[in-house]
Amino acid sequence: MKYPDIIDFRSDTVTKPTKPMLEAMFNAKVGDDVFEEDPTIKALEEKAASMFGKEAALFCSSGTMTNQIAIKIQTQPGQEIVFEKDSHVYYAEGGGVAFNSGLSMRMISGDRGRIKAEDVIENINPDNVHAPITSLVSLENTSNKGGGSCYDIETIRSIADACQSHGLKLHLDGARIFNAIIASSYSATEIGKPFDSISVCLSKGLGAPVGSVLISTKENIKEARRVRKVFGGGMRQAGFLAAAGIYALDHNISRLKDDHSRARAIGNTLTKLSFVEEVLPVETNIILFRITNKISTDDFINKLAAHNIKAAPFGKQIIRMVTHIEINDDMVEHTLSVLQKF
Ligand SMILES: Cc1ncc(COP(=O)(O)O)c(C=O)c1O
């Protein structure tokens, strides 16, 4: 079996469009989207909104932008957002929660990126002039730093109930929500219902080169469109990119189960290797594992790289590997045989 020059497990963001996806992009009908005249973007937004049972959606350049816009439109400066301490919106969006929205942050230490309704209730500030007003809760499903862990729908519903009874909005960072949907028993509409806003990335497991959609009510999306412009995110003939998103939603969701079974195979083998101390349970396409102190993270990454295999350092002695559309069974087998000879 021949392999590409590099077998890249660093992230599911590294994928390039397949030939049929490129053809769909090439054939897209486009227009100026700031004038709301791009038919392909409109079609993507309608499709995404209806999949999650919501009224409207907005195509943006990145998951960071959809998260940040959702936070901006549902809070006022000086208020407080609640999230798990390992949330992407906190550790990997450049401090945007403070920079863009002027928010105070309340971090909860959860279980592999997941929190519970009790955590939310305990972390709502009292109505007292000393405390910032708690106004928004943000959940991440699947959780990146949690090793692709998924929420169950009952937990999400109970968090939504807690939010509703305390007048809080609930946002979903669903960068990998379709991985959660494929790994769990809920549908997109079911998982969409408890949330006020949902960010979905097209450019991760779904294999599009660029793009995320923010999904919410018509009123919220009208405001989001204004904020997107302020953030410099108004795109013109971006229907070429939206066409990749439509293709991804039509063709690349059910195949995620293959990414998950490949990730499980890698996780199972890793647990048997002497230099691996712990592998987080593999629920979706992300494998997070801790190597012993006998080898440094850099040496481990370099040793793999010498075999043209890329993995990502993810903290002290922690390595992340992610399966995606460009990883096949032969590549997994080859990688495992390399690891077994370390
Ligand atoms: C959980 C999560 N949310 C949001 C994002 C942001 O997406 P983007 O890289 O498109 O800004 C990422 C990116 O890796 C992510 O893992």
The ligand as a MOL file (V3000), in Angstrom:
LIG
                    3D

  0  0  0     0  0            999 V3000
M  V30 BEGIN CTAB
M  V30 COUNTS 16 16 0 0 0
M  V30 BEGIN ATOM
M  V30 1 C -14.3980 23.0570 19.7800 0
M  V30 2 C -13.9810 24.0890 18.7990 0
M  V30 3 N -14.7020 25.2130 18.6820 0
M  V30 4 C -14.3850 26.1770 17.8120 0
M  V30 5 C -13.3100 26.0430 16.9730 0
M  V30 6 C -12.9560 27.1960 16.0720 0
M  V30 7 O -13.0220 26.9080 14.7410 0
M  V30 8 P -12.1630 27.7510 13.6670 0
M  V30 9 O -10.8060 27.1330 13.6660 0
M  V30 10 O -12.9250 27.5470 12.4030 0
M  V30 11 O -12.1450 29.1510 14.1180 0
M  V30 12 C -12.5170 24.8880 17.0540 0
M  V30 13 C -11.3410 24.7430 16.1760 0
M  V30 14 O -10.5360 23.8500 16.2920 0
M  V30 15 C -12.8550 23.8870 17.9820 0
M  V30 16 O -12.1370 22.7740 18.1240 0
M  V30 END ATOM
M  V30 BEGIN BOND
M  V30 1 1 1 2
M  V30 2 1 2 3
M  V30 3 2 2 15
M  V30 4 2 3 4
M  V30 5 1 4 5
M  V30 6 1 5 6
M  V30 7 2 5 12
M  V30 8 1 6 7
M  V30 9 1 7 8
M  V30 10 2 8 9
M  V30 11 1 8 10
M  V30 12 1 8 11
M  V30 13 1 12 13
M  V30 14 1 12 15
M  V30 15 2 13 14
M  V30 16 1 15 16
M  V30 END BOND
M  V30 END CTAB
M  END
